């Protein structure tokens, strides 16, 4: 027995009623290697 629940698609959502699902920001400037390693170390050991 087939279900007719999905026989027709719902009405499309207007574009002006949508929003992004994530914040859009500029990427930070690249860090030097030693600062990248320190940053990784602090993030991975905290919490």
C-alpha positions, -999 to +999 in steps of 0.1 A: +000+000+000+015+033-011+012+064+010-001+095-008+016+118+017+044+127-007+023+127-039+025+165-042+053+188-031+046+216-006+046+252-018+081+266-023+095+290+003+100+325-010+137+335-011+131+366+010+118+343+038+150+324+039+183+331+058+217+316+059+223+288+084+258+300+093+275+333+100+295+347+070+327+364+081+361+371+065+388+346+073+414+358+097+450+364+084+473+334+084+494+329+116+530+320+117+536+283+123+546+286+159+515+306+167+493+281+148+508+252+169+503+271+202+467+279+192+460+243+183+476+231+216+455+255+237+422+246+218+428+209+221+438+208+257+411+231+271+379+216+283 
